[in-house]
């Protein structure tokens, strides 16, 4: 057994800073080149904190070395220098890649294709099976869903002690083709989005709900919107109790004309942002409407995450940061 990092207890000498990772800009051809060999791929991952850069032997507590091992998919693994310890550990252990059978390089490139919305190309260009490609994409969506939960609720009070405006809305997502005599199969979606200064928008959420009854929406408001928020909605009757939720933790404004996105008497009273987000999400999600509620919910979080990254060219780098934050190496 020989080693590129012979008796080395670190893969790279220095890890990258978060901001440097976030503002990298990788293209698929560049990634394929830089990840071309197993050793190069391992260094690339370690430098960004995606796999452990060093490891201690769990028996003697001494630093393990990264040794070449042709019998395993990664070509290298951690081993203790003392044979009697019999300590061996995969370089994937405790990372996002743990338990996945594809080569590290392939997983990273599939992730990049996903960020470019080119999932189908992973099958034709990379030779990845449809099952493996779908598995990686679903895992990414699950990470986004967990990331949304960790990010917490939206709205609340800003740094100037003013209520943050949160526009809310609901929509029924269904396929366009259906008989008029039948209720189309689909999913109710409820969401909210922060309205910031100068027309900008902030954090947002979308969730699949079983119905849009007042009790259902009230539960989602409490779960996703912080106390102190100024909630703006249309005139949907189910929103009528918002000022009384939890003894009045929200203020509420609504438009009397339900068919308008902007109140004709007050140009600041509108739901244009949430309606635009729902419209774009519905367009994007159309092909997933017929899927199970669990699958639909994952694709919904996929859309929410993508919509928050601006500019969108940093989506891949943002995905890497989600993984780094989740799997503290």
C-alpha positions in Angstrom: 0.0 0.0 0.0 1.4 3.4 -1.0 0.2 6.9 -0.4 0.1 10.2 -2.2 -0.1 11.8 1.2 2.4 9.3 2.8 2.1 9.4 6.6 0.3 12.7 6.2 -2.4 13.5 8.8 -3.9 16.4 6.8 -5.2 16.4 3.2 -4.7 20.1 2.7 -2.8 22.6 4.7 -5.5 25.3 4.8 -9.3 25.3 4.5 -11.1 27.9 2.5 -13.2 30.7 4.2 -16.9 30.6 3.8 -17.1 33.8 1.8 -14.5 32.5 -0.6 -16.5 29.3 -1.2 -19.7 31.2 -1.6 -18.3 33.5 -4.3 -16.6 30.9 -6.4 -18.2 30.3 -9.8 -17.9 26.9 -11.3 -18.9 25.6 -14.7 -19.5 21.9 -15.4 -16.4 21.6 -17.7 -14.2 23.3 -15.0 -15.5 20.9 -12.4 -14.9 17.9 -14.5 -11.3 19.0 -15.1 -10.5 19.9 -11.5 -12.1 16.7 -10.1 -10.6 14.6 -12.8 -8.5 12.3 -10.6 -9.4 10.8 -7.3 -6.6 12.6 -5.4 -7.6 16.0 -6.9 -11.2 15.4 -6.0 -10.4 14.5 -2.4 -8.3 17.7 -2.1 -11.1 19.8 -3.6 -13.6 18.5 -1.1 -11.4 18.7 1.9 -10.4 22.3 1.1 -14.1 23.3 1.2 -14.9 21.4 4.4 -17.1 18.9 2.6 -15.1 15.9 4.0 -12.8 15.7 7.0 -9.4 17.1 6.4 -7.9 15.0 9.2 -9.0 12.2 11.6 -7.8 10.7 14.9 -7.6 7.0 15.5 -10.5 6.0 17.7 -8.3 3.4 19.5 -5.0 5.3 20.4 -6.1 8.8 19.7 -3.2 9.6 17.4 -3.6 11.2 14.0 -4.5 8.8 11.2 -2.9 8.9 7.8 -4.6 8.9 4.4 -3.4 5.8 2.5 -4.1 4.6 -1.0 -6.4 1.6 -1.2 -7.3 0.4 -4.7 -10.0 -1.9 -3.5 -12.4 0.9 -2.5 -14.3 3.3 -4.7 -12.5 6.5 -3.4 -9.0 5.0 -3.8 -8.0 6.2 -0.3 -9.0 5.8 3.3 -7.9 6.8 6.8 -5.7 4.3 8.7 -3.8 4.4 11.9 0.0 4.1 11.6 -0.1 1.4 14.4 -1.2 -1.9 13.0 -2.4 -3.2 16.3 -5.1 -0.5 16.4 -6.6 -1.9 13.2 -8.3 1.5 12.6 -9.7 2.2 9.1 -12.2 4.8 8.1 -13.7 5.9 4.9 -13.0 9.5 3.8 -16.8 9.9 3.4 -17.6 9.0 7.0 -19.9 11.5 8.7 -20.2 13.6 5.5 -23.0 14.3 3.0 -21.4 11.5 0.8 -21.5 8.8 3.5 -23.5 5.8 2.3 -23.6 6.8 -1.3 -22.2 4.3 -3.8 -21.3 6.7 -6.7 -17.8 8.1 -7.1 -17.3 11.5 -5.3 -16.6 13.2 -8.6 -19.8 12.0 -10.1 -21.9 13.1 -7.1 -20.4 16.6 -7.2 -21.0 17.0 -11.0 -24.6 15.7 -10.6 -25.2 18.3 -7.9 -23.9 21.0 -10.3 -26.1 19.8 -13.1 -29.1 19.9 -10.7 -28.2 23.5 -9.9 -28.2 24.3 -13.6 -31.7 22.6 -13.8 -30.1 20.0 -16.1 -31.0 16.8 -14.2 -31.9 14.9 -17.3 -28.4 15.5 -18.7 -26.8 13.5 -15.9 -28.2 10.4 -17.5 -27.2 11.1 -21.1 -23.9 12.9 -20.5 -22.5 11.4 -17.3 -23.8 7.9 -17.8 -25.6 8.0 -14.4 -28.6 5.8 -14.1 -32.0 7.5 -13.7 -32.4 5.9 -10.3 -29.0 7.2 -9.0 -29.6 10.7 -10.5 -33.1 10.9 -8.9 -31.7 9.7 -5.6 -29.1 12.4 -5.4 -31.6 15.1 -6.5 -34.1 14.0 -3.8 -31.4 14.0 -1.2 -30.5 17.6 -2.2 -34.2 18.6 -1.9 -34.3 16.9 1.6 -31.3 19.0 2.6 -33.1 22.2 1.4 -36.2 21.2 3.4 -34.1 20.8 6.5 -32.3 24.0 5.8 -35.6 25.9 5.6 -36.6 24.5 9.0 -33.3 25.5 10.5 -33.6 29.0 9.0 -36.7 29.5 11.1 -39.7 31.7 10.7 -39.9 34.9 8.7 -41.0 38.5 9.5 -41.0 39.8 13.1 -39.5 43.1 14.1 -36.7 44.8 12.2 -33.6 46.5 13.6 -35.5 49.8 13.8 -38.2 48.1 15.9 -40.7 48.3 13.1 -42.9 45.4 12.1 -41.7 43.5 9.0 -44.4 43.3 6.3 -45.2 39.7 5.3 -47.5 39.1 2.3 -49.4 35.8 2.5 -51.4 34.0 -0.1 -52.7 30.6 -1.1 -53.2 28.8 -4.4 -54.4 25.4 -5.7 -51.7 23.7 -7.9 -53.1 21.3 -10.5 -52.4 20.2 -14.0 -54.1 22.1 -16.8 -55.7 19.1 -18.4 -58.8 18.0 -16.6 -62.5 17.5 -17.3 -64.7 20.3 -16.3 -67.0 17.9 -14.5 -64.2 16.7 -12.2 -62.3 18.3 -9.5 -58.6 18.4 -10.7 -56.2 16.4 -8.5 -53.6 18.7 -7.0 -52.3 20.4 -3.9 -53.2 23.4 -1.9 -50.1 25.6 -1.3 -49.9 28.4 1.3 -46.9 30.8 1.5 -45.5 34.1 2.7 -42.8 36.5 1.7 -41.1 39.4 3.5 -41.4 42.8 1.8 -38.3 45.0 2.4 -37.4 48.6 1.5 -37.1 49.9 -2.0 -39.3 47.1 -3.5 -36.9 44.3 -2.4 -38.1 41.0 -0.9 -36.6 38.8 1.8 -37.1 35.4 3.2 -40.0 33.4 2.1 -41.8 30.0 2.5 -44.2 27.8 0.7 -45.9 24.7 2.2 -48.3 22.2 1.0 -51.5 22.1 3.1 -54.4 19.7 3.1 -56.9 22.6 2.8 -57.3 26.3 3.2 -59.6 26.3 6.2 -59.0 29.0 8.8 -57.7 26.6 11.4 -55.2 25.1 8.9 -53.9 28.5 7.8 -53.7 29.8 11.4 -51.4 26.9 12.3 -49.1 27.6 9.4 -49.0 31.3 10.2 -48.0 30.5 13.8 -45.4 28.1 12.5 -43.8 30.2 9.8 -44.4 33.9 10.7 -42.8 35.6 13.8 -44.8 37.6 16.3 -44.9 41.3 15.6 -45.2 40.9 11.8 -47.6 43.1 9.8 -49.4 40.5 7.7 -51.0 41.6 4.4 -53.4 39.4 2.6 -56.3 39.4 0.2 -59.9 39.3 1.4 -60.0 35.5 1.8 -62.4 34.8 4.7 -60.0 32.3 6.3 -57.7 35.2 7.1 -60.3 37.2 9.1 -59.1 36.0 12.5 -55.4 36.9 12.0 -55.5 40.0 14.4 -56.8 37.7 17.2 -54.3 34.9 16.8 -52.6 34.2 20.2 -54.2 37.3 21.7 -53.1 39.7 18.9 -49.4 38.9 18.2 -49.8 40.1 14.5 -51.3 43.2 12.8 -53.3 42.5 9.7 -54.2 44.5 6.6 -56.2 43.2 3.8 -57.6 44.3 0.5 -61.3 44.6 0.2 -61.4 43.9 -3.6 -60.4 40.2 -3.7 -59.7 40.3 -7.4 -57.1 43.1 -7.2 -53.4 42.6 -6.4 -53.2 46.2 -5.3 -55.7 48.2 -3.2 -56.9 51.1 -5.4 -57.0 53.4 -2.4 -53.6 52.5 -1.0 -50.8 51.5 -3.3 -48.8 50.1 -0.4 -51.5 47.6 0.4 -50.8 44.8 -2.1 -49.9 41.1 -2.4 -48.0 41.4 -5.7 -44.9 39.6 -4.4 -46.6 36.5 -2.9 -48.9 36.2 -6.0 -45.9 36.4 -8.3 -44.1 33.8 -6.3 -47.1 31.5 -6.3 -47.5 32.0 -10.0 -43.9 31.2 -10.8 -43.9 28.2 -8.5 -47.1 26.8 -10.1 -45.5 27.2 -13.5 -42.3 25.4 -12.3 -44.1 22.7 -10.3 -46.7 21.8 -12.9 -45.0 18.5 -13.8 -44.8 17.4 -10.1 -48.5 18.1 -9.3 -49.5 14.5 -9.7 -46.8 13.2 -7.4 -47.3 12.2 -3.7 -47.7 14.9 -1.1 -44.2 14.0 0.3 -42.6 14.3 -3.1 -44.5 17.4 -4.0 -43.4 19.0 -0.7 -39.7 18.3 -1.5 -40.0 19.9 -5.0 -41.7 22.9 -3.4 -38.7 23.4 -1.1 -36.5 23.0 -4.1 -38.2 25.9 -5.7 -38.1 28.1 -2.6 -34.4 27.6 -2.2 -33.7 28.4 -5.9 -35.9 31.5 -5.7 -33.9 32.9 -2.8 -30.5 32.7 -4.3 -29.7 36.0 -6.2 -27.9 36.0 -8.5 -28.9 32.5 -9.4 -25.4 31.7 -10.8 -24.3 31.2 -7.1 -26.8 28.4 -6.6 -24.2 25.6 -6.6 -21.9 27.4 -4.2 -24.9 28.1 -1.9 -25.7 24.4 -2.0 -22.2 23.6 -0.9 -22.6 26.0 2.0 -25.9 24.3 3.1 -24.0 21.0 3.2 -21.0 22.5 5.0 -23.4 24.0 7.6 -25.3 20.7 8.1 -22.3 18.4 8.2 -19.9 20.1 10.5 -16.6 18.5 9.6 
